[in-house]
Every structure is written in C-alpha cells, then in structure tokens.
Amino acid sequence: MKKTAVIFDVMLCMLSAALCFGTKFLFHACAPKEDGGWMACHWAEQAVFGLGIVLLILSIITFCFPDGKTKSGVQISMAVISVLAMTVPNHLIHLCMMTTMRCHSVMKPAVMIISILILICSVTSGMLHRKEESGI
C-alpha cells in the first residue's frame, strides 16, 4: 500500500472522530431550554453525531481490507455521507431562529468545514486506492 493513501486513510479516521466527538463536546448545539426541553438544533446535533459515528466506523473498516477496490468503494460511501452531514444543520433540520445562537455561529461552520475535509480526503484516498489497484 502506498504511503500517501495510508496518510489519507488516517486523516479520514481523525476527521471522522472530530466530527463525531466534536459535535458532542466542542462545537455542540444550544443548551436545553429553561423548561428542560430541547430546541430544534439539538436534533441537528444528534443527527450529525450519528453520521459521525457511521463515518468513523467506515474509516476504521478501510484498514481491515487489503484490496484497493473495496477501500475505494467504502470511501465513496464516506463522501456521500459527508455531503449528507453538511446538509443536516439548517437544511434538513432547521436551527434556531436567531443567527447569533451557538448552533449558527459554532456548530454549523464546524460541521461544514470538517465535512468538506472528509469529502476531499475520501475522494482523494478513493482515487489513490483505485489507481494503486489498477497499477497506473
């Protein structure tokens, strides 16, 4: 296996972990309301956390398969899931009405940036594994 492809695989694993655990601990959505209920942005956070878990599991799975075609296929699915993660905050699940809230100012940009990086790394790594498999 080429060293460059392994570097991208490790980066995918780290970025997936950052998306997964970052939404819970670093760039989480707004706190509960005074009555103990949750605002809509909480559910966006939960959805991104779930997608982050799926991405983390898929990135770990890529280390289990020796052939490049399988790795390439897994990483294509990671690219699709990262696009889905980008669309969750404020598109699939609406965030708070005020754009100054934490969900708009912290969570949404962080999810966008990490998801874009996952998309770039997964496409690049998938192409490298595909190239490696075909011997080009």
Buried (B, 14 or more C-beta within 10 A) or exposed (E): EEEEBBEBBBBBBBBBBBBBBBBBEEBBBBEEEEEEEBBBBBBBBBBBBBBBBBBBEBBBBBEEBEEBBBBBBBBBBBBEBBEBBBEBBBEEBBBBEEEEBBBBEBBBEBBBBBBBBBBBBBBBBBBBBBBBBEEE
